[in-house]
Amino acid sequence: MITILGIVFLVTLALGIPVAFCLGITSLTALWMMDVPLLVLAQRTFTGVDSFPLMAVPFFVLAGELMNKGGTTQRLIDFAHALVGRIPGGLAHTNIVASMFFGGISGSAVADAAAMGTILVPGMTKKGYPAGFSAAVTAASSTMGPIIPPSIFMVIMGVTTGLSIGGLFAAGVVPGFLLGFTMMAYSWYLAVRRGFPREEGWMGFSQSVKSFVRAFPALLAPIIILGGILGGIFTATEAAAVAVFYAFLLGIFVFKELKLKDLPEIFINSGVTTAVLLLIIGMANIFAWVLTAEQIPQQIADVMLKITKNPYMILLFINLFLIFIGMFLEGGAAIIILAPTLLAVATAVGIQPLHFGLVMVLNIVVGLLTPPLGVCLFVVCGVTGLSLSRITKAVLPFLALEFGVLLLVTYVPGIILAIPTWLGYMR
C-alpha cells in the first residue's frame, strides 16, 4: 500500500497536477484498493474543513488583502525605512523589518511575499541592488510571517494535534525575531562587502516621529491581535475576525485609501486564496485518514523508535524528514498528514509537545524556500519576472541562516519555551 500510494503521488506530482489533486487522486486510489465506499472521500474532505479554529484562515487572508489595498502595508514599510533605512543595505533591512510588522498581522508568507515583492523589489533594483538579491531577501523575509504570530500554519497545527494555538503563538515570538535579526546581519555584511547603495542619513527627529505617527494605527494591529489571544480575551479565530474589522476601519476611516468599490476584488482574491488552502487541507485530511486506517503512521513511529529513543537523534531524524517533505508537499497538508504521528514519536521520548510543534512549523517554513516546490520562490518569481534558478541561487545563504536558527531552537528548547512558560501555557 505504501509503495503504490507513493508511486501514484509522485507520478501525479511529476505531471504538474496541483498538490491538492495529487492528494485526492492518491486517496481515491487507496479507497479503491481498500474496497471502501467512495462516499468516504466527500465525507472526510468536508470533515477536514468543518472546524471553528480553521475559520481563522480565511479571516487572516482577508485581513492581509485589506491591509494591502488600504494603505497599511505602505505605512509599515515607510516606518521600517525610518528605523533601519540608513544602515548599510538600508532597503534590504527595510524589507526584513516590514515583513516582521506584516507577519504580525497577516500570518501568511505568501501574502507577505506578494506585498513586499510588488512594492520593494522594484524600488531596490532601481536604487542599484542586484535583482537576484532583492528578490531573495523578499522571499526569505516573507517566511517570518508564519513564525511571528499570528500564523496560519500554527492554527492548522493546533487544530490537527490539539496543541494550544495561543501557546504556539507565544512560542513563535523569539524564533521569528531570531530569523529577522540573522537576515539583517547577513544583509549588512553583504552590503558592506559589495558596496550596496546607502540611503540618506537620519531624516531627523521630526520626520521620524511623523513616520511613526502615520504607522501607529497599523502597528496597533499586532498588539490587539496577540494581546487579545494571549490575554484570553478572544480565541485565534475571533482574533482573525477582529483583524479583518480593524484593517477595514483603518483603510476606510483612518487612512482613507480603501474604497467600497475595491471590496468585490478584495473578496474575490481572498476567496480564491482561501479556496486553494482549504481544498489542500480537505484533501490532506482524507489522505491522513487513509494512512491512519492502514496504520501506516504507527508503523513509521515504531520504526523510528526501534532505531533510537534518544530525543536528540529523534529530533534530527524529524528535521531531516520534514526538510525533505517540504521540498514536495504544501505546508498545511504536511502538518495534517504528519503532525499527529511525529508528535506521538516526540512525546514518547520525552520531547515537550509545544517544543515539537514549533520545530515542525519552522521546518515547514523552511520548505517555503526549498525548490522544486518552494511556494515563496514562485510568488516572487511571478512578481519580479526573474527565473526560478536565479532566485534560488541568491536565496541559498538565507536558507542556510534558516537552517541555523532551526538547529538552534531544536536543541535549545528554552528559546522556544521561555515565553509560553511565562504566560502559563506550560503548566
N, C-alpha and C positions, 0 to 999 in steps of 0.2 A: 504493500500500500504506500509506504513512504517513498519507494523508488518511483512508482508510477505517478504519484502526485508531484514529486519533484520534477520529473520529466515534463509533465503537462504544464506546470507553472513556468519552467524555464523556456520551453518552446514558445508558449504564448507571449512571454515577455520579449523573447528574441524577435518575434514577428512584429513588435511595435504596438501590441494591443495595450491599452491603458491598464494600469495596475489593478484597478477595481474589477475590470472584466477578467483579467488573468486570475484573480482570486475566485471570481464567480464561476468561471469555466472549470477551474480545478476542483472547486467544491461540488459542482454538478457532476463531474466525473466520479468523485468519491461517493456521492449519494447513489449513483447508478451502480457502482461496484458493491456497495453495502446493501443494495436492494431496499432502500429507504424511500418512501413516497416523496416525490419531488416537491410536494406542498411544503415540506420542511424548509426548503430553500427560501420561500417567501416568508414563512413564519419566523425563522431565525434572523433573517435580514431585518425585518421590521422590529423584532425584539432588540436587536443591536443598537437601534437609534431611538427606541422608545424609552428615553431616560431623561429625568428632570435635570441632572447636572450637565448633560450634553447640550442642553439649551443654551449654555454659556457660549458655545462655539459660534452659532450664527450672530449672537449679540456682539461678541468681540470683533467678528469680521465686519459687521455693520458699523461699529464704533470707529474702526480704522478707516473705512470709506468716508464717513462723515468728517473725520479729522483731516483727511487729505483734501477734501473738497472745501471745507470750511475755514481753511487758513491756519489750523492748529499746527500742522506739520511744519509749515514755513516759519512760524514764530519759534518753534522749538529749535529749528536749525539756526535761526538768527541768534538766539540766546546762546546756543552751544558755540557759535562762532565768536561771540563776545567773550566767552570764557577761555577758549583754547586756541582761537584763530591766530594769535601772534606767536605761538610756539612753532619752531621749525616743522614744516609739514602741516601747517595750520588747517588746511581744508580736510586733510585726512583725519586729523583729530576732531574736527567739527563733525565729520561723517560718523565717527565712532560714538561721540558723546550724544549726538542727536539720536542715534539708534538706541542708546541707553534710555533716553527720555521716551522715545516712541514705544520701545518694548515694554515700558512700564504702564502702557495704556492698552495697546492692541493685543499683545501676547502672540503675535504671528510673525514668523520670519519672512514669509512670502510678502505680506503687506509692507513690512519694513524695507525689503529689498526693492520692491516696486517703487515705493515712495522716494527713497533716497537715491535710487538709480536714476529716476526721472529728473530729480532736481539737482543733485550734487555732482553726478558723473560728468555731465556736460560742462558744469562750472569748473571742475577740477582740470579737465583736459584743456579748456580754454585758457586756464592760468598757466599751463605748461607741465602739468603732471602727466606721466605716461598713462595712456589709455588703459593698458592692462592692469596697472597698479590701482588706478581709480576704480575700475570695475571689481577688482579683487577685494579691496578694503570695504567696498559696499556690500558684497556678498558675505564676507566674513563677519562684519559687524552686525549684519541682519540676524545672525544666528543667536545673538544675545536676546532677541525677542522671546523665544520660548524658555529662556532660563531666568531672566529678570522677570519677576511676577508682575502681572498675571500671565498665565501661559496656557495655551490651548492643549499642548501635549500633557501638561500636568493635570488638566481637567480629565483628559482621556485616561491617564494613568490612575487617577483617583477612582473614576467610575469602574475601571476594569478590575482593580485589585482591592478596592475598599480602603486604600490609604487615605488619610486626611488631605484634602485638597489644600486647605489652609496651611497644613504642615509642610506640604511640598512647596507651596509658595514661599514660606518662610525659609526653607532650606535652599532656595534658589538665589537668594539675595547676594550672598558672598561670592559664590562661583560666577554669577553674572558679572559682577564688578571686576572680579579677577580676569575674566576674559577681556573686558574692556581695557583695563589698565595694561595688560600684556600686549594687546594690539597697539595701544598708543605708544608704548615703549619701542616696539619694533618700527612703527611708522616714524618716530622721532629719529631713531638710528639710521633708517634708510634716507630720511630727508637730509640729515647732516652729511651722510656719506655721498649721496648722489647730487646734492645741491638743489633739492626741490625748491621751488619759489616760496619765499616767505611773505606772509601778509604784512600789512602795515602795522606799526606799533600799537600800543594800547590806545584805544579810541577815546579814552578819557572817562572820568568817573560819571559825568552826567549822561553820556551816551550809553555806558554800561547799565546804569540804573534804568534808563528808558527801555533798553532791550529786555531787562528783567521784568519791568512792569508790563510790557507788551506780552511777554510769555507767561506771566504769573498765573492767569486763569488756566492755561494749558498745563502748567506744572502742578496745579492743584489736583488734576485728574488722578495721577498715580496715588497721591496721598488719600484721596477719597476712596478709591477702589480698594487699596491694600489696607488702609486704616479700618474700613468697614468690615472687611473679611477677617483680618487678624484680631479686630476688637470684638468680633462676634455679633456685629450689628446686622449683617446680612450674609447670605451664602455666596459662593462664587457665581452662581447663576444670576442671583439678584444683583450682584456687583456688576456683571456684564450688562444687565439692563440699565443700571444706573449710569454706566459708562456711555451707553448709547444716548440716553436722555441728556447727559451733561455735554457730550460732543455736539448734539443738536442745538442746545441752548447757546453754546459758545459760537457756533457757526452762524446762527440766525440773529441773536440779540447782542452778542458781545463783539465778535469780530466782524459781523455783518457781511461775510463773504459767501455764505451759503444761501442760495435762493431756493424757493419752493419748487421751481421748475427743474432744479437739479435732482430732486428726490427720486423721481422714477428711474433715472440712470443709476443712482446710488443703490436703490433697492434691487435692481436687476443684477448689477455687478456683485452685490453681496449674496444674492440668491444663487447665482451661478457658482461662486466660490464655495458657499455652504453646501450646495448640492453635491459638488465634487467630493468634499470632505466626508459628508455623511454617507455617500454611496460607498466610498472606500471603507468607512467604519462598518457599514452594514454587511458588505461582502467579507470583511475580515472576521466579523462575528460568526458567520456561517462556517468559514474556514476553521476558526478556532473550535467551533462545536464539533466538526468532523474529526479534528485532531484529538479532542477530548474523548469522543465516542470510541475512537480506536486506541485510546490510552497511549498515544504517542508521546505527549508531554511527560507522563510518568516514566516511560522508557528512557527518555532523554535525561530526566533527573536522576534515574537510577545509574545510568552510565557515568554521568559526571561525578556522582558521589562515590562510585566504585573506583574511579581514577584517583580521587583525592578528597579529603574532608578538611583540608587546610583552607581557611577562609581567604587567605591572600591569593592562593592559587585559583580558587573558585572565582574570585573577582577578576583575576587575569583572564581566565577562560571566558567569562561572561563578556568582558570588554572586547576581546578578540572576536568572539562570535557576533556580537552586536555591531561592531565596525564592519565586518563582512556583510552582515544582513543589511546594514544601512546603505550599502552600495546598490542594492537591488530593490528594496522594499520601502514604500512610503512609511513615514514615521508613525502615524496614527495606527496603521494596520499592524506594524511591527509590535507596537505596545499591546494591542488587543490580543494578538496571537501568542506572543512570547512572555509577556509580563507575569501572568499567573504562575507559569511553570518555573521561570527563573527566580521569582520571588520565593517559591517554595524551596528551591535549592539553597538560596541565600540564607533564609531563616533557619534551615536545617543545620547549617554550620555556624550559626550564631551571629550572622550579619544583621544589623538593625534594619528593619523594613524601610524606614524613611531614607536611610542612607542608600539602600539599594535603589529605591525609586528615583532619587535624584541622579544617581550614577547612570541609570538606564536612560533617563531623559537626556542627559548630557551626551551619551553615546548616540542617541537618535539625532540630536542637534548636529553632531559631527557629521552624520550621514547626509545632512543637507548640503555639505560641501564636497562630498566624495563622488567622483564620476563612477559609473556612467549615468546614474540617475539622481545626481545632486540637484534638488529642486531649486535652491537659491542660485546655483550656477546658471540654470536655464532661464530663470526670471531675469537675471542681469544680462544674459545674452540677448534676450528679447528686447530689453530696454535700450541697450547700448549698440546692438548690431555687431558686437565682436564675436569672434568664433569661440566655441567651447574650449578648444585646445589652448587658445591664447589666455583665456581667463583662468583655466585650470592650472597652467604653469605659474601664473602670477599669484594664485591663491595658496600654493603649496606651503610657503613659510607661515601663513596664517593658520593653515591646517595643522602644522607642526606645533604651533602655540596652543591650539585647542587640545591636541593630544597631551601636551604637558600639563595643562590645567586638569584634564580628565584624570591623569595618573595621580596628580596631587590630591584631588578630592576623593579619589578611590581609596588611597592608602593613608590619608589623614582625615578621617571622618569628622573630627571635631570642627573642621572648616564648614562642613555642611550642617552639623547638628547643633552648633552653638546657639543660633537664633531660635530654632524650634524649641530647644530646651528652655531658653529664657522666656519664651512666650507660653510655655506649658503644654506643648504638643508631645513631649517625650515622657509624660507621666506614666 
